Amino acid sequence: MAEERLKSATRILTQRGILIAFILFMVGFSVVSDRFMTADNLQAVFRQAAIIGVMALGVTLVVICGNLDLSVGSLLSLSTVLVVDLHDKIGPISAIAVTLLVALAVGAVNGLLVGVARLNSLIVTLGMLSAIQGLTLIYTGGQNVDIQNQDTTWFAIFGRGAILGVPTQILIFVVLAVVMHVVLAHTPFGRRVYASGGNPTAAVFSGIRRGRVVLATYMTSAFCTGIAAIILGSRVMGSQNNVGQGYELLVLSAVILGGTSLLGGSGSIAKTVIGVLILGFIQNGLLLLGFAYYVQWLVTWVVIILAVWLDIAAKRGRMFSPFA
Amino acid sequence: MTDGPTLTLFHIGKSFPGVRAIDDVSLDIHPGEVHALLGENGAGKSTLMKILAGMYQPDEGEITLDGARVVMRTPLEAKALGVVLIHQELSLVKELSVAENIYLGDLPRRSLGRVDWKTLYARVGDILKRLKCGFTPETRVGDLSIANQQMVEIARVLTTTARVVIFDEPTASLTDAEKIVLFDIIRDLKAGGAAIIYISHRMDEIFTLSDRITVLRDGKHSGTLATAETNEDEVTRLMIGRSLDLTRRIEASTPGEAVLDVRGLSCGRLFQDVSFTVHAGEVVGFYGLIGAGRSEIAETLFGLRAPTAGTIRFRGEPVSIASPAHAISLGISLVPESRKEQGLVLELNCRDNITLATIDAMANGPFLSGSREAAVFEKYRERLRIKTPGWRQVVGNLSGGNQQKIVIGKWLATQPKLLILDEPTRGIDIGSKAEIHDLIRELARSGYAIIVISSEMPEVLKVSDRVIGMYHGRLMREFTAEEVTEDKLVQAISGIARSEFSACAAPLLQTRC
């Protein structure tokens, strides 16, 4: 019956909606722009996606655990400024170590406030977002920072180098993604993250120390952002003090686009990787078509709304809720 | 109004991925009839009701109202046709007043769209009076007890001219006095010509209220009987395909060493000066009204509350239980009161839920061992006869009885010495209930020390070796299985005889808690 066919078509469209939209996007861009499907461009997309991707891996953990982390954007600013500024002062190894420690400390504060003091994660991390922004400006005194011996430092390996022909930053993203996938899917800790996000009360009733789990997810998220900052600092060899502005939303967008639920308890690293790639290709495609940078934001919003909508429509079997 | 049925379902079918929820069910309800709908959990009652209320669309079949075919795409369309569902789960706005909730979306207006508070409160006041409710229209719903919130939900129906009213387990949280009021209202609605569908697990209510009974089993129509011409046995057989004796007393066991010894335990105003002992191989039942402090004792023993006084000895050693993790490491397990809120992570699958409390033991080095987890799941699936297509099944899709078995399996996997079960069979069909009762006795025989907390007297009497009656945070009396009777137990938790108790004291006691 025609009605039946329409029904199953809708079902496929809603369940695989984001993938179908992605494929259409790719095909469309390939037709319109002959530079889109070139090896150079694809590599550019992946390199661009690596920074958001590494951050998104950590945020995925936080979101599955039922919380938000909006502080990653300004933490990226602070960490990049730190690693770049300290590079010339105390050497790259110490600079990297200090940067990661500072990031972990920020994650620990977030984690303690959300996990142990049980404050709302939106408020805590939104507050942290502006607190770190302020901290960054205090540190730099409003000046931009850069690395002097750009051509000789081995620090360039992270953002500009390649290992066996593969850009290091892509390699870092892939390795981190695999590690995080294993942690989330194949360790007791990963299971605790899903349980704490899916039903915090039942998790506690099952003997899970929820506060510690939350703390660990925030520290992981901050650590990932620290790694992203090292890549970014190495690539640019300098940093503005607001370089990470807006990244928190891009990162969260990637996580949501992949299909990880903001309600917590479900999602995966694989989903986030797909979300990161979709976001990367959309941004790249729009740039190639000559749209201004800020048009991306608008399109990204539309794509996210569609993704979230299709996701929920697939779950309830229709586009509009009967409760609306 | 015609002579025919108000509502007719013709060959309704509904499938979900992997499940045939409703299979060719036909039903008719006449004006002025109370039609009871029975079935085990998972038999399809809720799905059928959601179809009637416009929340689901049937895949097959049709519905007619007064002989005319109707399609209800949303609850609003259903309501417009006069079909109203009173939910098991409450759907009230806690921050608004009783009156606002009752007329939500249809508040009486004055000029310029202002709310006509005077009319609103007057109208609601009348309804509340009719319902014999002891609260005012201005009360904030969030400040009411669950039972009173249920009454607000019912009051809502009285504001519309409902042709078909569906009650889904309406008495689950009502006291005896409130039940009497509810039954009066149902009879009023019936006298007014409404067609009523009444879903309940409780046989006594169904036989008191209904004119006819329809039984569903595995999504199929198992039979429709005239209430006056049938009995509980026949209905039970239709439900589960065999007879069950729920009142049979299970044999006692011989207790061993004292596993838990509690002396003078208090927790603020929740309970005071509680002393008791539980031995290996015995079941101690805690009976009392809701709010008597039974669950709070369990939570204290499980490390969720800190006692303010008293000592706990576990296997001879004095212990101070700091957290659930600590309790588990000692060998104490708690099957909590609320399966969905405290017991299960509904998004996770059966296996992951069963291994959740023992997740560290599932690891081989740093990584989880799939085969070890699978082995644990299979062990408890077999032992507890959990009905599920496989370990990948998400627990949210299982029936209540099977969900409860998953929770019990999770706790047996921790190999506890003391197992506390808080309302182990609440909201579970009678087949699973009997299985769980048998399981509790079997566990006691194999040496577990067990505490069963229950609000159902037959359950307590059936499974316990000793029964402790609680009232207002205090232990009133302790009985052995031989000496305990219903009357004695009721006296213990209220201080008066059974007959007076059910007539007047029960509602008073319960509203005060």
Interface residues (C-beta under 8 A of the other chain):
Chain A: V182 H186 T187 P188 G190 R191 R192 Y194 A195 G198 N199 T201 A202 A203 V204 F205 S206 G207 I208 R209 G265 S266 P322 F323
Chain B: G54 M55 R73 T74 P75 L76 F302 L304 S323 P324 A325 A327 I328 L334 P336 E341 Q342 G343 L344 V345 L346 E347 L348 D352 T355 L356 A357 I359 D360 M362 A363 P366 F367 L368 K410
